């Protein structure tokens, strides 16, 4: 079994249904000028649209 790639492990979560979740971009800083609706929208994760081959290649690193 291969070693786990820690950089991918920190950025991605695999759910029970084998969906891959990632964090929305532009969340780190300069958020004070944005509206409350925009900051609220950033709090949720995004399901990555992946094919079976892409899912297998990502899970190879985890």
PDB file of N, H, CA, C and O in Angstrom:
ATOM      1  N   UNK A   1       0.834  -1.181   0.000  1.00  0.00           N
ATOM      2  CA  UNK A   1       0.000   0.000   0.000  1.00  0.00           C
ATOM      3  C   UNK A   1       0.882   1.249   0.000  1.00  0.00           C
ATOM      4  O   UNK A   1       1.896   1.309   0.695  1.00  0.00           O
ATOM      5  N   UNK A   2       0.479   2.238  -0.787  1.00  0.00           N
ATOM      6  H   UNK A   2      -0.345   2.190  -1.351  1.00  0.00           H
ATOM      7  CA  UNK A   2       1.259   3.460  -0.912  1.00  0.00           C
ATOM      8  C   UNK A   2       1.093   4.353   0.304  1.00  0.00           C
ATOM      9  O   UNK A   2       0.137   4.218   1.068  1.00  0.00           O
ATOM     10  N   UNK A   3       2.045   5.272   0.471  1.00  0.00           N
ATOM     11  H   UNK A   3       2.822   5.381  -0.150  1.00  0.00           H
ATOM     12  CA  UNK A   3       1.950   6.251   1.541  1.00  0.00           C
ATOM     13  C   UNK A   3       0.864   7.274   1.199  1.00  0.00           C
ATOM     14  O   UNK A   3       0.617   7.563   0.029  1.00  0.00           O
ATOM     15  N   UNK A   4       0.228   7.811   2.222  1.00  0.00           N
ATOM     16  H   UNK A   4       0.429   7.577   3.174  1.00  0.00           H
ATOM     17  CA  UNK A   4      -0.814   8.805   2.032  1.00  0.00           C
ATOM     18  C   UNK A   4      -0.188  10.149   1.693  1.00  0.00           C
ATOM     19  O   UNK A   4       0.752  10.587   2.357  1.00  0.00           O
ATOM     20  N   UNK A   5      -0.707  10.801   0.664  1.00  0.00           N
ATOM     21  H   UNK A   5      -1.471  10.445   0.126  1.00  0.00           H
ATOM     22  CA  UNK A   5      -0.258  12.140   0.314  1.00  0.00           C
ATOM     23  C   UNK A   5      -0.984  13.130   1.219  1.00  0.00           C
ATOM     24  O   UNK A   5      -2.189  13.338   1.074  1.00  0.00           O
ATOM     25  N   UNK A   6      -0.260  13.735   2.145  1.00  0.00           N
ATOM     26  H   UNK A   6       0.718  13.566   2.263  1.00  0.00           H
ATOM     27  CA  UNK A   6      -0.873  14.576   3.177  1.00  0.00           C
ATOM     28  C   UNK A   6      -1.444  15.864   2.617  1.00  0.00           C
ATOM     29  O   UNK A   6      -2.414  16.387   3.165  1.00  0.00           O
ATOM     30  N   UNK A   7      -0.873  16.395   1.538  1.00  0.00           N
ATOM     31  H   UNK A   7      -0.085  15.970   1.093  1.00  0.00           H
ATOM     32  CA  UNK A   7      -1.393  17.642   0.985  1.00  0.00           C
ATOM     33  C   UNK A   7      -2.778  17.435   0.372  1.00  0.00           C
ATOM     34  O   UNK A   7      -3.636  18.311   0.480  1.00  0.00           O
ATOM     35  N   UNK A   8      -3.002  16.301  -0.263  1.00  0.00           N
ATOM     36  H   UNK A   8      -2.305  15.590  -0.351  1.00  0.00           H
ATOM     37  CA  UNK A   8      -4.321  16.001  -0.815  1.00  0.00           C
ATOM     38  C   UNK A   8      -5.292  15.650   0.304  1.00  0.00           C
ATOM     39  O   UNK A   8      -6.466  16.015   0.244  1.00  0.00           O
ATOM     40  N   UNK A   9      -4.816  14.953   1.315  1.00  0.00           N
ATOM     41  H   UNK A   9      -3.862  14.657   1.364  1.00  0.00           H
ATOM     42  CA  UNK A   9      -5.661  14.558   2.437  1.00  0.00           C
ATOM     43  C   UNK A   9      -6.226  15.768   3.165  1.00  0.00           C
ATOM     44  O   UNK A   9      -7.354  15.719   3.656  1.00  0.00           O
ATOM     45  N   UNK A  10      -5.456  16.862   3.243  1.00  0.00           N
ATOM     46  H   UNK A  10      -4.540  16.902   2.845  1.00  0.00           H
ATOM     47  CA  UNK A  10      -5.918  18.069   3.919  1.00  0.00           C
ATOM     48  C   UNK A  10      -6.932  18.848   3.099  1.00  0.00           C
ATOM     49  O   UNK A  10      -7.718  19.606   3.665  1.00  0.00           O
ATOM     50  N   UNK A  11      -6.936  18.684   1.791  1.00  0.00           N
ATOM     51  H   UNK A  11      -6.297  18.068   1.331  1.00  0.00           H
ATOM     52  CA  UNK A  11      -7.793  19.475   0.920  1.00  0.00           C
ATOM     53  C   UNK A  11      -9.082  18.779   0.521  1.00  0.00           C
ATOM     54  O   UNK A  11     -10.015  19.436   0.058  1.00  0.00           O
ATOM     55  N   UNK A  12      -9.156  17.467   0.687  1.00  0.00           N
ATOM     56  H   UNK A  12      -8.399  16.933   1.063  1.00  0.00           H
ATOM     57  CA  UNK A  12     -10.246  16.676   0.120  1.00  0.00           C
ATOM     58  C   UNK A  12     -10.829  15.760   1.184  1.00  0.00           C
ATOM     59  O   UNK A  12     -10.114  15.272   2.059  1.00  0.00           O
ATOM     60  N   UNK A  13     -12.149  15.530   1.098  1.00  0.00           N
ATOM     61  H   UNK A  13     -12.730  15.926   0.387  1.00  0.00           H
ATOM     62  CA  UNK A  13     -12.798  14.547   1.963  1.00  0.00           C
ATOM     63  C   UNK A  13     -13.645  13.638   1.084  1.00  0.00           C
ATOM     64  O   UNK A  13     -14.362  14.117   0.206  1.00  0.00           O
ATOM     65  N   UNK A  14     -13.569  12.343   1.312  1.00  0.00           N
ATOM     66  H   UNK A  14     -12.986  11.954   2.026  1.00  0.00           H
ATOM     67  CA  UNK A  14     -14.372  11.381   0.562  1.00  0.00           C
ATOM     68  C   UNK A  14     -15.509  10.919   1.456  1.00  0.00           C
ATOM     69  O   UNK A  14     -15.277  10.442   2.567  1.00  0.00           O
ATOM     70  N   UNK A  15     -16.746  11.061   0.972  1.00  0.00           N
ATOM     71  H   UNK A  15     -16.934  11.448   0.070  1.00  0.00           H
ATOM     72  CA  UNK A  15     -17.920  10.694   1.748  1.00  0.00           C
ATOM     73  C   UNK A  15     -18.190   9.203   1.623  1.00  0.00           C
ATOM     74  O   UNK A  15     -17.465   8.484   0.934  1.00  0.00           O
ATOM     75  N   UNK A  16     -19.228   8.751   2.287  1.00  0.00           N
ATOM     76  H   UNK A  16     -19.817   9.335   2.846  1.00  0.00           H
ATOM     77  CA  UNK A  16     -19.589   7.342   2.234  1.00  0.00           C
ATOM     78  C   UNK A  16     -20.061   6.896   0.870  1.00  0.00           C
ATOM     79  O   UNK A  16     -19.908   5.728   0.514  1.00  0.00           O
ATOM     80  N   UNK A  17     -20.641   7.817   0.092  1.00  0.00           N
ATOM     81  H   UNK A  17     -20.765   8.766   0.381  1.00  0.00           H
ATOM     82  CA  UNK A  17     -21.095   7.493  -1.259  1.00  0.00           C
ATOM     83  C   UNK A  17     -20.012   7.702  -2.304  1.00  0.00           C
ATOM     84  O   UNK A  17     -20.296   7.724  -3.502  1.00  0.00           O
ATOM     85  N   UNK A  18     -18.767   7.855  -1.853  1.00  0.00           N
ATOM     86  H   UNK A  18     -18.536   7.837  -0.880  1.00  0.00           H
ATOM     87  CA  UNK A  18     -17.603   8.047  -2.721  1.00  0.00           C
ATOM     88  C   UNK A  18     -17.627   9.390  -3.447  1.00  0.00           C
ATOM     89  O   UNK A  18     -16.980   9.535  -4.484  1.00  0.00           O
ATOM     90  N   UNK A  19     -18.364  10.383  -2.918  1.00  0.00           N
ATOM     91  H   UNK A  19     -18.889  10.266  -2.075  1.00  0.00           H
ATOM     92  CA  UNK A  19     -18.274  11.731  -3.459  1.00  0.00           C
ATOM     93  C   UNK A  19     -17.044  12.409  -2.877  1.00  0.00           C
ATOM     94  O   UNK A  19     -16.639  12.115  -1.752  1.00  0.00           O
ATOM     95  N   UNK A  20     -16.457  13.310  -3.638  1.00  0.00           N
ATOM     96  H   UNK A  20     -16.786  13.548  -4.551  1.00  0.00           H
ATOM     97  CA  UNK A  20     -15.262  14.017  -3.192  1.00  0.00           C
ATOM     98  C   UNK A  20     -15.652  15.453  -2.882  1.00  0.00           C
ATOM     99  O   UNK A  20     -16.146  16.166  -3.755  1.00  0.00           O
ATOM    100  N   UNK A  21     -15.432  15.884  -1.635  1.00  0.00           N
ATOM    101  H   UNK A  21     -15.031  15.304  -0.925  1.00  0.00           H
ATOM    102  CA  UNK A  21     -15.766  17.234  -1.209  1.00  0.00           C
ATOM    103  C   UNK A  21     -14.499  18.059  -1.095  1.00  0.00           C
ATOM    104  O   UNK A  21     -13.455  17.563  -0.673  1.00  0.00           O
ATOM    105  N   UNK A  22     -14.602  19.318  -1.474  1.00  0.00           N
ATOM    106  H   UNK A  22     -15.451  19.721  -1.816  1.00  0.00           H
ATOM    107  CA  UNK A  22     -13.491  20.247  -1.309  1.00  0.00           C
ATOM    108  C   UNK A  22     -14.038  21.567  -0.792  1.00  0.00           C
ATOM    109  O   UNK A  22     -15.246  21.805  -0.821  1.00  0.00           O
ATOM    110  N   UNK A  23     -13.143  22.416  -0.323  1.00  0.00           N
ATOM    111  H   UNK A  23     -12.163  22.222  -0.299  1.00  0.00           H
ATOM    112  CA  UNK A  23     -13.507  23.706   0.227  1.00  0.00           C
ATOM    113  C   UNK A  23     -13.664  24.727  -0.897  1.00  0.00           C
ATOM    114  O   UNK A  23     -12.979  24.632  -1.915  1.00  0.00           O
ATOM    115  N   UNK A  24     -14.556  25.699  -0.725  1.00  0.00           N
ATOM    116  H   UNK A  24     -15.113  25.776   0.102  1.00  0.00           H
ATOM    117  CA  UNK A  24     -14.697  26.748  -1.721  1.00  0.00           C
ATOM    118  C   UNK A  24     -13.484  27.660  -1.705  1.00  0.00           C
ATOM    119  O   UNK A  24     -12.834  27.818  -0.671  1.00  0.00           O
ATOM    120  N   UNK A  25     -13.178  28.260  -2.847  1.00  0.00           N
ATOM    121  H   UNK A  25     -13.706  28.132  -3.687  1.00  0.00           H
ATOM    122  CA  UNK A  25     -11.996  29.111  -2.943  1.00  0.00           C
ATOM    123  C   UNK A  25     -12.296  30.522  -2.443  1.00  0.00           C
ATOM    124  O   UNK A  25     -13.453  30.886  -2.236  1.00  0.00           O
ATOM    125  N   UNK A  26     -11.247  31.305  -2.255  1.00  0.00           N
ATOM    126  H   UNK A  26     -10.306  31.010  -2.423  1.00  0.00           H
ATOM    127  CA  UNK A  26     -11.295  32.708  -1.833  1.00  0.00           C
ATOM    128  C   UNK A  26     -11.909  32.881  -0.450  1.00  0.00           C
ATOM    129  O   UNK A  26     -12.705  33.796  -0.241  1.00  0.00           O
ATOM    130  N   UNK A  27     -11.554  32.025   0.488  1.00  0.00           N
ATOM    131  H   UNK A  27     -10.907  31.282   0.318  1.00  0.00           H
ATOM    132  CA  UNK A  27     -12.086  32.116   1.846  1.00  0.00           C
ATOM    133  C   UNK A  27     -11.086  32.652   2.849  1.00  0.00           C
ATOM    134  O   UNK A  27     -11.476  32.949   3.978  1.00  0.00           O
ATOM    135  N   UNK A  28      -9.834  32.789   2.504  1.00  0.00           N
ATOM    136  H   UNK A  28      -9.517  32.548   1.587  1.00  0.00           H
ATOM    137  CA  UNK A  28      -8.805  33.011   3.501  1.00  0.00           C
ATOM    138  C   UNK A  28      -8.779  34.417   4.072  1.00  0.00           C
ATOM    139  O   UNK A  28      -8.821  34.577   5.292  1.00  0.00           O
ATOM    140  N   UNK A  29      -8.709  35.441   3.231  1.00  0.00           N
ATOM    141  H   UNK A  29      -8.675  35.310   2.240  1.00  0.00           H
ATOM    142  CA  UNK A  29      -8.616  36.802   3.749  1.00  0.00           C
ATOM    143  C   UNK A  29      -9.295  37.758   2.778  1.00  0.00           C
ATOM    144  O   UNK A  29      -9.718  37.356   1.694  1.00  0.00           O
ATOM    145  N   UNK A  30      -9.397  39.024   3.172  1.00  0.00           N
ATOM    146  H   UNK A  30      -9.053  39.350   4.053  1.00  0.00           H
ATOM    147  CA  UNK A  30     -10.115  40.070   2.437  1.00  0.00           C
ATOM    148  C   UNK A  30     -11.603  39.754   2.330  1.00  0.00           C
ATOM    149  O   UNK A  30     -12.209  39.987   1.285  1.00  0.00           O
ATOM    150  N   UNK A  31     -12.190  39.234   3.387  1.00  0.00           N
ATOM    151  H   UNK A  31     -11.697  39.044   4.236  1.00  0.00           H
ATOM    152  CA  UNK A  31     -13.605  38.889   3.365  1.00  0.00           C
ATOM    153  C   UNK A  31     -14.471  39.934   4.047  1.00  0.00           C
ATOM    154  O   UNK A  31     -15.695  39.799   4.044  1.00  0.00           O
ATOM    155  N   UNK A  32     -13.881  40.975   4.632  1.00  0.00           N
ATOM    156  H   UNK A  32     -12.887  41.085   4.634  1.00  0.00           H
ATOM    157  CA  UNK A  32     -14.667  41.932   5.401  1.00  0.00           C
ATOM    158  C   UNK A  32     -15.535  42.811   4.513  1.00  0.00           C
ATOM    159  O   UNK A  32     -16.569  43.303   4.964  1.00  0.00           O
ATOM    160  N   UNK A  33     -15.144  43.020   3.271  1.00  0.00           N
ATOM    161  H   UNK A  33     -14.304  42.621   2.904  1.00  0.00           H
ATOM    162  CA  UNK A  33     -15.910  43.883   2.379  1.00  0.00           C
ATOM    163  C   UNK A  33     -17.075  43.157   1.716  1.00  0.00           C
ATOM    164  O   UNK A  33     -17.914  43.798   1.083  1.00  0.00           O
ATOM    165  N   UNK A  34     -17.144  41.874   1.842  1.00  0.00           N
ATOM    166  H   UNK A  34     -16.463  41.353   2.357  1.00  0.00           H
ATOM    167  CA  UNK A  34     -18.181  41.113   1.161  1.00  0.00           C
ATOM    168  C   UNK A  34     -19.486  41.149   1.939  1.00  0.00           C
ATOM    169  O   UNK A  34     -19.505  41.405   3.143  1.00  0.00           O
ATOM    170  N   UNK A  35     -20.560  40.890   1.239  1.00  0.00           N
ATOM    171  H   UNK A  35     -20.545  40.682   0.261  1.00  0.00           H
ATOM    172  CA  UNK A  35     -21.871  40.879   1.876  1.00  0.00           C
ATOM    173  C   UNK A  35     -22.011  39.637   2.745  1.00  0.00           C
ATOM    174  O   UNK A  35     -21.242  38.684   2.616  1.00  0.00           O
ATOM    175  N   UNK A  36     -22.992  39.660   3.623  1.00  0.00           N
ATOM    176  H   UNK A  36     -23.616  40.434   3.728  1.00  0.00           H
ATOM    177  CA  UNK A  36     -23.227  38.512   4.486  1.00  0.00           C
ATOM    178  C   UNK A  36     -23.652  37.290   3.718  1.00  0.00           C
ATOM    179  O   UNK A  36     -23.349  36.163   4.111  1.00  0.00           O
ATOM    180  N   UNK A  37     -24.356  37.507   2.617  1.00  0.00           N
ATOM    181  H   UNK A  37     -24.602  38.422   2.298  1.00  0.00           H
ATOM    182  CA  UNK A  37     -24.791  36.372   1.809  1.00  0.00           C
ATOM    183  C   UNK A  37     -23.595  35.678   1.157  1.00  0.00           C
ATOM    184  O   UNK A  37     -23.556  34.451   1.067  1.00  0.00           O
ATOM    185  N   UNK A  38     -22.632  36.457   0.710  1.00  0.00           N
ATOM    186  H   UNK A  38     -22.663  37.454   0.783  1.00  0.00           H
ATOM    187  CA  UNK A  38     -21.445  35.864   0.091  1.00  0.00           C
ATOM    188  C   UNK A  38     -20.630  35.073   1.100  1.00  0.00           C
ATOM    189  O   UNK A  38     -20.158  33.977   0.799  1.00  0.00           O
ATOM    190  N   UNK A  39     -20.464  35.624   2.297  1.00  0.00           N
ATOM    191  H   UNK A  39     -20.848  36.514   2.542  1.00  0.00           H
ATOM    192  CA  UNK A  39     -19.683  34.897   3.295  1.00  0.00           C
ATOM    193  C   UNK A  39     -20.425  33.655   3.763  1.00  0.00           C
ATOM    194  O   UNK A  39     -19.795  32.646   4.076  1.00  0.00           O
ATOM    195  N   UNK A  40     -21.747  33.710   3.815  1.00  0.00           N
ATOM    196  H   UNK A  40     -22.259  34.530   3.560  1.00  0.00           H
ATOM    197  CA  UNK A  40     -22.511  32.529   4.185  1.00  0.00           C
ATOM    198  C   UNK A  40     -22.439  31.440   3.139  1.00  0.00           C
ATOM    199  O   UNK A  40     -22.426  30.252   3.464  1.00  0.00           O
ATOM    200  N   UNK A  41     -22.393  31.849   1.873  1.00  0.00           N
ATOM    201  H   UNK A  41     -22.403  32.813   1.610  1.00  0.00           H
ATOM    202  CA  UNK A  41     -22.289  30.869   0.794  1.00  0.00           C
ATOM    203  C   UNK A  41     -20.951  30.143   0.807  1.00  0.00           C
ATOM    204  O   UNK A  41     -20.861  29.001   0.356  1.00  0.00           O
ATOM    205  N   UNK A  42     -19.911  30.794   1.320  1.00  0.00           N
ATOM    206  H   UNK A  42     -19.984  31.722   1.687  1.00  0.00           H
ATOM    207  CA  UNK A  42     -18.583  30.188   1.335  1.00  0.00           C
ATOM    208  C   UNK A  42     -18.428  29.130   2.418  1.00  0.00           C
ATOM    209  O   UNK A  42     -17.468  28.359   2.386  1.00  0.00           O
ATOM    210  N   UNK A  43     -19.331  29.076   3.358  1.00  0.00           N
ATOM    211  H   UNK A  43     -20.110  29.702   3.384  1.00  0.00           H
ATOM    212  CA  UNK A  43     -19.160  28.158   4.488  1.00  0.00           C
ATOM    213  C   UNK A  43     -19.391  26.698   4.117  1.00  0.00           C
ATOM    214  O   UNK A  43     -18.924  25.805   4.824  1.00  0.00           O
ATOM    215  N   UNK A  44     -20.092  26.442   3.037  1.00  0.00           N
ATOM    216  H   UNK A  44     -20.470  27.168   2.462  1.00  0.00           H
ATOM    217  CA  UNK A  44     -20.381  25.060   2.676  1.00  0.00           C
ATOM    218  C   UNK A  44     -19.287  24.504   1.766  1.00  0.00           C
ATOM    219  O   UNK A  44     -18.534  25.257   1.148  1.00  0.00           O
ATOM    220  N   UNK A  45     -19.212  23.199   1.696  1.00  0.00           N
ATOM    221  H   UNK A  45     -19.823  22.587   2.198  1.00  0.00           H
ATOM    222  CA  UNK A  45     -18.246  22.534   0.824  1.00  0.00           C
ATOM    223  C   UNK A  45     -18.861  22.298  -0.546  1.00  0.00           C
ATOM    224  O   UNK A  45     -20.081  22.348  -0.704  1.00  0.00           O
ATOM    225  N   UNK A  46     -18.026  22.045  -1.521  1.00  0.00           N
ATOM    226  H   UNK A  46     -17.035  22.004  -1.393  1.00  0.00           H
ATOM    227  CA  UNK A  46     -18.458  21.787  -2.886  1.00  0.00           C
ATOM    228  C   UNK A  46     -18.171  20.330  -3.219  1.00  0.00           C
ATOM    229  O   UNK A  46     -17.102  19.811  -2.900  1.00  0.00           O
ATOM    230  N   UNK A  47     -19.133  19.674  -3.863  1.00  0.00           N
ATOM    231  H   UNK A  47     -20.002  20.095  -4.122  1.00  0.00           H
ATOM    232  CA  UNK A  47     -18.890  18.332  -4.373  1.00  0.00           C
ATOM    233  C   UNK A  47     -18.203  18.460  -5.721  1.00  0.00           C
ATOM    234  O   UNK A  47     -18.726  19.097  -6.635  1.00  0.00           O
ATOM    235  N   UNK A  48     -17.046  17.861  -5.840  1.00  0.00           N
ATOM    236  H   UNK A  48     -16.621  17.344  -5.097  1.00  0.00           H
ATOM    237  CA  UNK A  48     -16.315  17.912  -7.103  1.00  0.00           C
ATOM    238  C   UNK A  48     -16.988  16.996  -8.111  1.00  0.00           C
ATOM    239  O   UNK A  48     -17.372  15.874  -7.779  1.00  0.00           O
ATOM    240  N   UNK A  49     -17.131  17.471  -9.336  1.00  0.00           N
ATOM    241  H   UNK A  49     -16.819  18.382  -9.606  1.00  0.00           H
ATOM    242  CA  UNK A  49     -17.677  16.644 -10.404  1.00  0.00           C
ATOM    243  C   UNK A  49     -16.531  15.773 -10.913  1.00  0.00           C
ATOM    244  O   UNK A  49     -15.587  16.264 -11.531  1.00  0.00           O
ATOM    245  N   UNK A  50     -16.630  14.501 -10.646  1.00  0.00           N
ATOM    246  H   UNK A  50     -17.398  14.103 -10.144  1.00  0.00           H
ATOM    247  CA  UNK A  50     -15.530  13.610 -10.993  1.00  0.00           C
ATOM    248  C   UNK A  50     -16.039  12.416 -11.783  1.00  0.00           C
ATOM    249  O   UNK A  50     -17.172  11.965 -11.614  1.00  0.00           O
ATOM    250  N   UNK A  51     -15.185  11.928 -12.634  1.00  0.00           N
ATOM    251  H   UNK A  51     -14.265  12.294 -12.772  1.00  0.00           H
ATOM    252  CA  UNK A  51     -15.459  10.682 -13.327  1.00  0.00           C
ATOM    253  C   UNK A  51     -14.903   9.537 -12.488  1.00  0.00           C
ATOM    254  O   UNK A  51     -14.216   9.760 -11.492  1.00  0.00           O
ATOM    255  N   UNK A  52     -15.199   8.342 -12.894  1.00  0.00           N
ATOM    256  H   UNK A  52     -15.757   8.161 -13.704  1.00  0.00           H
ATOM    257  CA  UNK A  52     -14.727   7.185 -12.139  1.00  0.00           C
ATOM    258  C   UNK A  52     -13.203   7.110 -12.143  1.00  0.00           C
ATOM    259  O   UNK A  52     -12.595   6.780 -11.124  1.00  0.00           O
ATOM    260  N   UNK A  53     -12.589   7.413 -13.276  1.00  0.00           N
ATOM    261  H   UNK A  53     -13.083   7.681 -14.103  1.00  0.00           H
ATOM    262  CA  UNK A  53     -11.131   7.379 -13.361  1.00  0.00           C
ATOM    263  C   UNK A  53     -10.470   8.440 -12.504  1.00  0.00           C
ATOM    264  O   UNK A  53      -9.433   8.195 -11.887  1.00  0.00           O
ATOM    265  N   UNK A  54     -11.075   9.627 -12.466  1.00  0.00           N
ATOM    266  H   UNK A  54     -11.917   9.826 -12.968  1.00  0.00           H
ATOM    267  CA  UNK A  54     -10.527  10.705 -11.637  1.00  0.00           C
ATOM    268  C   UNK A  54     -10.663  10.369 -10.162  1.00  0.00           C
ATOM    269  O   UNK A  54      -9.770  10.660  -9.366  1.00  0.00           O
ATOM    270  N   UNK A  55     -11.777   9.757  -9.801  1.00  0.00           N
ATOM    271  H   UNK A  55     -12.502   9.520 -10.447  1.00  0.00           H
ATOM    272  CA  UNK A  55     -12.000   9.343  -8.413  1.00  0.00           C
ATOM    273  C   UNK A  55     -10.972   8.296  -7.992  1.00  0.00           C
ATOM    274  O   UNK A  55     -10.471   8.326  -6.868  1.00  0.00           O
ATOM    275  N   UNK A  56     -10.662   7.375  -8.898  1.00  0.00           N
ATOM    276  H   UNK A  56     -11.069   7.351  -9.811  1.00  0.00           H
ATOM    277  CA  UNK A  56      -9.673   6.346  -8.588  1.00  0.00           C
ATOM    278  C   UNK A  56      -8.274   6.929  -8.447  1.00  0.00           C
ATOM    279  O   UNK A  56      -7.499   6.496  -7.594  1.00  0.00           O
ATOM    280  N   UNK A  57      -7.951   7.915  -9.286  1.00  0.00           N
ATOM    281  H   UNK A  57      -8.581   8.267  -9.978  1.00  0.00           H
ATOM    282  CA  UNK A  57      -6.613   8.496  -9.202  1.00  0.00           C
ATOM    283  C   UNK A  57      -6.444   9.319  -7.933  1.00  0.00           C
ATOM    284  O   UNK A  57      -5.350   9.349  -7.369  1.00  0.00           O
ATOM    285  N   UNK A  58      -7.497   9.989  -7.468  1.00  0.00           N
ATOM    286  H   UNK A  58      -8.386   9.964  -7.926  1.00  0.00           H
ATOM    287  CA  UNK A  58      -7.411  10.737  -6.210  1.00  0.00           C
ATOM    288  C   UNK A  58      -7.350   9.784  -5.028  1.00  0.00           C
ATOM    289  O   UNK A  58      -6.574   9.997  -4.096  1.00  0.00           O
ATOM    290  N   UNK A  59      -8.159   8.738  -5.060  1.00  0.00           N
ATOM    291  H   UNK A  59      -8.789   8.564  -5.817  1.00  0.00           H
ATOM    292  CA  UNK A  59      -8.165   7.803  -3.933  1.00  0.00           C
ATOM    293  C   UNK A  59      -6.865   7.002  -3.854  1.00  0.00           C
ATOM    294  O   UNK A  59      -6.570   6.422  -2.810  1.00  0.00           O
ATOM    295  N   UNK A  60      -6.088   6.958  -4.929  1.00  0.00           N
ATOM    296  H   UNK A  60      -6.328   7.430  -5.777  1.00  0.00           H
ATOM    297  CA  UNK A  60      -4.791   6.297  -4.900  1.00  0.00           C
ATOM    298  C   UNK A  60      -3.822   7.023  -3.966  1.00  0.00           C
ATOM    299  O   UNK A  60      -2.935   6.404  -3.380  1.00  0.00           O
ATOM    300  N   UNK A  61      -3.999   8.333  -3.833  1.00  0.00           N
ATOM    301  H   UNK A  61      -4.720   8.836  -4.309  1.00  0.00           H
ATOM    302  CA  UNK A  61      -3.120   9.124  -2.973  1.00  0.00           C
ATOM    303  C   UNK A  61      -3.562   9.122  -1.515  1.00  0.00           C
ATOM    304  O   UNK A  61      -2.799   9.540  -0.644  1.00  0.00           O
ATOM    305  N   UNK A  62      -4.766   8.664  -1.236  1.00  0.00           N
ATOM    306  H   UNK A  62      -5.386   8.325  -1.944  1.00  0.00           H
ATOM    307  CA  UNK A  62      -5.290   8.734   0.136  1.00  0.00           C
ATOM    308  C   UNK A  62      -5.144   7.434   0.873  1.00  0.00           C
ATOM    309  O   UNK A  62      -5.537   7.336   2.035  1.00  0.00           O
TER     310      UNK A  62
END
